[in-house]
Amino acid sequence: MSATKIIFLNDFSLVLSFLIRKILTLQPEIEYKFMVQQDEIFKKLISHCKEYGFVFPSSEIYDGLAAVYDYGQNGVELKNNIKRYWWESMTLLNENIVGIDSAIFMHPTIWKASGHVDAFNDPLIDNKDSKKRYRADVLIEEQLAKIEEKINKEIEKASLRFGAAFDVQQFRTTNPRVLENQAKYDELHARFVKALNDSDLEALRQIILDSKIVCPVSGTANWTEVRQFNLMFSTEMGSTLEGAMKVYLRPETAQGIFVNFLNVYKSGRMKIPFGIAQIGKAFRNEIVARQFIFRMREFEQMEMQFFVRPGEELQWFSHWKALRMKWHKALGLGDSKYRFHDHDKLAHYANAATDIEFEMPFGFKEVEGIHSRTDFDLGSHEQYSGKKIQYFDPELNQSYVPYVIETSIGVDRMFLSVLAGSYHEEVLEGGDSRVVLQLPPALAPVKLAVLPLVKKDGLPEKAREIVDTLRFGFNCRYDEKDSIGKRYRRQDAIGTPFCVTVDHETLNDDCVTIRYRDTMQQERVPVSQLETIISDKVSIKNLLKTII
Ligand code: GAP
């Protein structure tokens, strides 16, 4: 067996990596593995987003506004494509799902009924030395993740050492270091779940002290008590003369669906089971607002509430769990990047809940939640509003408050997962390098770039003619500046799946050279075939066909 050496590249330089590869070919008996430190990749992804017009910090010329971001010219296209993929998968593929668009401002009693006024809290803790504020539950979760990482590193090292003969299960149950860390993990996890379930703030603090968790800024464990902090933003509606009313910026879009249940059921003559989908902004005064667009104070949700007969909810929960995972995996970013994570602590309204997590550069993180919300929301609105919110089931000849399965996905987290899964730095033959976004073609902001080889001899006119014909089917871009190589790199960096080059021959044979983003292969095709070749690959409809 050949020896293996892992080389961590702290500041990933493509040139350096290329040179190292060259030198290493002198020692063929050693198998080298290059591992780019994920936090470096994440930093690069963030600056790539800014440099190529995907995401900008909000109010940047005024030094920004924490945890608020703007989407640029390419970001908005990618975001709209994600929303379209979701919206059409809900409303076109399911004849019993319809959409709505409810207002952000709603009657304040809605948030009392939903439980948000009393229970939409985060447990906060301050470090007395740095004066920094943290979420107590997040500090403990990070501690758990560190232990898990230690276990995974042991397994990774052993797997490299033993190669094909390695048995993970046996290693997990026999290696003393893994067993010791697993026991630590299990004990901490059990205490954490109990503290959360009991809403025991003092127990959370004690876990932080016992685990010797320190503030990353001051390095000390000089912590305050843990306090609850409500995450809703509020404002005043109406002038003070009239007696202004305190209203909230909605922290989820779901309540807009619940309070419109009767309207849609009656005006749409809906029959259970049926769903209502909505895409819209939500606002939360997040305290730990780090990790770029992963946790924002203003973000967007795509939520669907599926109304079912009481007693059938867990069956529908499994159905939606499977369907939503299929929707994610159809994008082709790699099945191993997704996993389910069942909730340790169920929210006050749920009798089952799971997250779909994606492997971000900072670990597996929640992108979507699937919750069996029972009849909590409709029942509570019935109680607070005094209106009967029930469904008459003609088959059972009986009225009841329907049960609800919710699928709730953040547009921005989905955006981040797609970008993180698509971002690649490649060293090419000959020492050249490129950054390429291997975006699913149906989501790419620009589908086709048309490039005249030179800015004369009628080539720009021919290129523009091609753009003018194809622009009705998909987003096309014309680019004549710089060398062809530089123009290819610019399109790779924004994930354009196809480039076509118009050259002098095109004027004679009406053919162009099409270049495929991922393989960089080129072929000569008639202009008349471009629409079919490209439409087929970039169509959201074709993507949807793969998930039915
Ligand atoms: N209606 C249920 C609900 O809102 P949630 O788990 O609190 O459930 C659902 O949120 C999804 O919304 C999450 O899976 C995540 O993708 C997104 N989300 C929640 N808070 C967010 C934030 N501060 N920034 C960005 N996305 C967020």
Boltz pocket constraint, residues with backbone or C-beta under 6 A from the ligand:
constraints:
  - pocket:
      binder: B
      contacts: [[A, 251], [A, 252], [A, 253], [A, 254], [A, 284], [A, 286], [A, 293], [A, 294], [A, 295], [A, 296], [A, 297], [A, 299], [A, 300], [A, 301], [A, 303], [A, 366], [A, 367], [A, 368], [A, 369], [A, 406], [A, 408], [A, 409], [A, 410], [A, 411], [A, 412], [A, 413], [A, 414]]
      max_distance: 6.0
